[in-house]
Amino acid sequence: METLKIKGHSIHFTPAKDSFNRRALQYKNKLITTLGRLGVIRDDVELELDGYCGRDAKAMVTWYYAGHRMQYEHTKQKKFVDNLNIITQLIEKEVELVLSEKKPLEEFIAEFAEDEDVHDERKEAREFFGLEHDHKDIHEINKRYKEMAKTLHPDMPTGDVEKFKKLNHAHKILKRELA
């Protein structure tokens, strides 16, 4: 068993070795039940389990709550089913914090609310950094951010306020996805 730190939570993780589709369906149902504890109805949760869940793919869940489009995706594990397992555990921990009043509902919403065009923003952010559309190395992104910030900062002779704002926005978009 491996312990991962995600959004300040310890997630205990053991990679699935078999029954990938069955496990993915169990995680999906658990996730829907967990979000239901906040009042999210089943039809407002979008999570596709198409094809073979043991494939190398990210897992993403989208749900609608209190007038907001909420989303979370995980890409760091090799298999879709393992990424979904981590999402399920993380959402469980976050919902429990809200229900026990240790985390304000507004903070939960702010943490997971996404714009409809978030995928386009991530693609543009990677292009801004000169990266491939599927680049996932946050250390490389941070390195490029620091290099670009040195030249674009408004206090530098080569500084550009608008490009510096765009740089910070691009970094924030990718950090939120990959952190």
N, C-alpha and C positions, 0 to 999 in steps of 0.2 A: 504494500500500500504506500502511496505517495501522498504527501500533503502539499497542496498548492496554496499560495496566498493570492487571493483575488478580491479586490475592493475592500481590503481590510479583514476579510474572512479567511479562515482556514478550511479548505475543502479537502476532504479525504477521498482519494481517488485510486481505484484499481482498474486498469484497462480491461475491457470486456474481451473474452477469449472465444466466445461462441454465442449463439442465439441473439445475434445483433438486432434483427428486426423486432423480435419479441421484447427485448430489453428497451429498445427505443420507444416502442408503444407504451411500455410501463412508465418510462420517464415522462413521456408526453402526457399521459393520464394524470400522473402525480403533479406535473406542472399546472395543468388545468385546474385540478383540485386545490392546489396551493393558491393560485390567483383567485379562485372562487371564494376563498376565505376573506378576500378584500372586497368581494362583490362583483368581480369580473365574471361575466357570463361566458359559457363555453363557446358560443358563436363569435365572441369577440377576441378569441385567441387563434392566431394563425401560426401553425407549425406543420410544415410539410414533411411527411415520411415517405418520400417517393423512392422506389427502388431498394437497393441493397444498403442497409444502414451500417455495414462494416467498411464502406468505402472511405477514401481519404477526402473528407469534406468538412466545411464549417457547419455548425448548427446555429440556427437563428430562430428566435421566437419573437412575434409581434403581438401586442395586445392593445386594446383600447380601453381607457379608464379615465373617468372624470373629464371627458372631452379632450384627452391627449392620446396621441399615438405613442405607445411605449415599445421599446425594442431592446433586445440584448442578443449578442452573438458571441460565440467562442470559436476560436480557430486554432488554438495551440496544440491540441491533441491530434493524433494521426487519423482516428476514425470519427465519423459522424456521431455514432452512438456514444463515444466517450466525451465528445464536446457537448452533447445534449445532457449527459449525466452531470457535468459540471454546471451547466446553466440551471438545471433543476435544483441542484443543491444551493447554488447562490441565491436564486429567487426565493427558495424556502427560507433561507437565513434572513434575507431582506424583509420578506413579508412578516416573519416572526418579530423582527425589530419594530415594525410599524404597529402590529397588533398588541405588542407589549408596551407600546408608547415610549420606547427607547429611541425611536427615530420618528420625526414628524412626517406626516403623509406628504407634505409639500416637498420635503427633501427627497423622498422616494420617487416622486413624480419627476423632479428635476434631474435626478440621476439617470432615469431610463427614458425620458421623453425624447423623441426624435422627430425631425422633419421628414416629410414624405420623400424628399430628394436626397437623403443622407448618402445613398450609394454613389450618386453623381458627385456629391461634395468630396467623398473619399477618393474617387478617381481623380478629380481635379487637384486635390491636395497632393496625391502621389506625383502627378505630372508637374506640379509646382516645384517639388523637391527633385525632379528629374529621375523618378523611380518607375519601375515597371508597375503595371496596374494591380498586380497581385503581391507586391512586396510586403512582407510582414515583420521584418526585423526592426523592432523599436529602437534598438541601440544605434543602428545605422541612421534611422530617421532623426534621432536626437542629435547625432553627430552633425548631420547636414543642417539641422536647425541652428545649432550653435555657430557653424561656419557662416551661414547666410545671415544670421542676426548680427554678426560682427560688421558686415558690410552694409546692411540695410538699416541699421539703427539710425534714427533721426539725428543723433548727436555725432555721427561719423560724417566725414566729408562726402562719402558716396551714399549717404543715407537717403531713404525715401520713405516718407510716412505711410503712404498708401501700400507700398509693397511690404513694409514692416508689419502693418495690420494684417495683410493677407497671409504673411508668413506665420504669424501667431495663430490666426484662425485655422490654417492648414495643419499646423502642429497639434492644436487642440483637437481637431477632428480625428486625426490618426491616433493620438494618445488615448482618446476615449474608446476607440475601437480595440486597440491592442494592449492597453494597460490592464 
